[in-house]
Amino acid sequence: MNELGFWSQWLLAVLATWRVTHLLANEDGPADLLARLRVRLGSGFFGKLMDCFQCLSLWVAAPMALFVSQSPLDLLLTWLALSGAACLLERLGQEPVVIQPMSQPTEGRGDNGMLWSETSGVQKHNGADDNAGFPAARTK
């Protein structure tokens, strides 16, 4: 197979992997069939699998890898590459995560004895709660 043939097959497999995974994980499907399937699967293994794009992409990429690969080693690497590429495509459509630097603590306070709780957004200094100099934690 020439290089153009391999790369065109790989690109098709990436797009198909993303499309099928996105359909199963994020869409209701025609006549809400996939939404009803997700409800029936509940919170068991398959229900959780249908809720996780990254997990589901591994399962969807496996048969797609057969379309592209020519040897057992190629099959393994192609399988993982297809799943990874589908995950990257999925992230392209999401809002970027912005990490803002923390401001410096107020003057007179050193790092000794301070604990920062990322879940509560509260700085503790010698047992007292204090948010001075730290951004509030974002909740989703």
C-alpha positions, -999 to +999 in steps of 0.1 A: +000+000+000+014+034-009+017+062+016-013+081+003-034+050+007-023+045+043-028+081+054-062+084+037-073+052+054-060+064+087-077+097+084-110+080+075-106+057+105-099+087+129-130+105+117-152+074+118-139+066+153-147+102+165-181+102+148-193+068+162-179+075+197-195+110+197-228+095+186-228+068+213-216+090+241-231+124+235-261+123+212-296+110+216-297+093+182-326+089+158-359+087+177-340+090+210-328+054+206-294+060+221-308+081+250-332+052+258-303+027+255-283+047+280-312+047+305-317+010+302-279+003+307-281+023+340-250+027+361-234-007+353-203-012+333-219-005+299-238+024+312-207+041+325-189+032+293-215+051+273-210+082+295-172+084+290-160+095+256-124+085+262-133+050+275-158+044+246-133+056+220-110+027+229-138+002+221-148+020+190-113+023+177-105-014+180-125-025+149-114+006+130-078-003+136-084-035+116-093-013+086-059+004+087-033-020+101-014-047+084+004-065+112-003-073+149+021-046+161+005-021+137-029-032+150-020-023+186-004+010+178-031+020+154-058+011+179-043+035+205-035+062+179-071+062+166-085+065+201-061+092+210-068+112+178-106+109+185-100+122+220-080+151+206-108+159+181-133+158+209-113+183+229-111+207+200-148+214+203-147+222+240-139+254+258-103+258+268-094+254+304-078+286+317-055+283+347-050+316+364-019+321+386-025+326+423-017+360+437+009+363+463-002+359+500-006+392+519+025+406+534+037+392+567+025+356+559+050+330+549+044+296+536+050+280+570+019+267+586-004+275+556-026+248+540-045+254+508-076+233+501-083+232+464-117+218+469-130+245+493-108+274+481-100+282+517-066+289+530-060+278+565-034+295+587-029+283+622-065+269+623-082+301+610-099+303+577-087+332+555-091+338+517-067+368+517-046+368+485-061+336+470-087+334+443-120+318+450-124+282+439-145+278+408-174+254+410-191+238+380 
